[in-house]
Amino acid sequence: MHREISKTTAPKQPDDDDIAPLKARIAELEAEVTDLEDEVSDLEIELEAVPDPDLLADIRSDLEQGDVEYALVRIGRAIGWC
């Protein structure tokens, strides 16, 4: 019940015409991945720059209570001045 493997038929070897489109597509996908990685980095930077909503509420509360000095201290800390 063994199948005999034909010795006359060799597997088709890919030629340059078969490989070139695949290499081009790989290059396109690699470029897309690089662009996406850059976009993720940019979004992470933007996310870090978003102010904390609790901090904004605290600053607003300070200003409503007339405590401008403390509000400025909070703002300074938020932007790294203090």
C-alpha positions in Angstrom: 0.0 0.0 0.0 2.9 2.3 -0.5 2.6 5.0 -3.0 5.5 5.3 -5.4 6.9 8.8 -5.8 7.6 9.7 -9.4 11.2 10.5 -9.9 10.5 12.3 -13.2 8.4 15.1 -11.7 10.3 17.5 -9.5 8.6 20.2 -7.6 8.4 23.5 -9.4 11.1 25.9 -8.3 9.9 29.5 -8.0 11.4 31.8 -10.6 12.1 35.5 -10.3 8.7 36.3 -11.9 7.0 34.5 -9.0 9.2 36.0 -6.3 9.3 39.6 -7.3 5.7 40.4 -6.6 5.9 38.7 -3.2 9.0 40.7 -2.3 7.4 43.9 -3.4 4.3 43.1 -1.2 6.5 42.3 1.8 8.3 45.7 1.3 4.9 47.4 1.2 3.7 45.7 4.4 7.0 46.5 6.2 6.5 50.1 5.3 3.0 50.1 6.6 4.2 48.5 9.9 6.8 51.2 10.2 4.2 53.9 9.6 1.9 52.3 12.2 4.7 52.1 14.8 5.4 55.8 14.3 1.7 56.6 14.6 1.5 54.6 17.9 4.5 56.5 19.2 2.9 59.8 18.4 -0.4 58.8 20.0 1.4 57.6 23.1 3.1 61.1 23.4 -0.3 62.8 22.9 -1.8 60.6 25.5 0.9 61.5 28.0 0.2 65.2 27.3 -3.6 64.9 28.1 -4.3 66.6 31.4 -5.7 64.6 34.2 -9.4 65.4 34.5 -9.2 65.3 38.4 -6.4 67.8 38.2 -8.5 70.1 36.0 -11.4 69.8 38.4 -9.1 70.7 41.3 -7.7 73.7 39.5 -11.2 74.8 38.6 -12.3 74.4 42.2 -9.3 76.4 43.4 -10.1 79.2 41.0 -13.8 79.2 42.0 -12.7 79.6 45.7 -10.4 82.4 44.7 -7.3 80.5 45.5 -5.4 81.6 42.4 -2.0 81.0 43.9 -2.7 77.4 44.7 -4.3 76.9 41.2 -1.0 78.2 39.7 1.0 75.8 41.8 -1.1 72.9 40.6 -0.7 74.1 37.0 3.1 74.5 37.5 3.3 70.9 38.8 1.2 69.6 35.9 3.6 71.1 33.4 6.7 70.2 35.3 7.7 73.6 36.6 7.6 72.6 40.2 
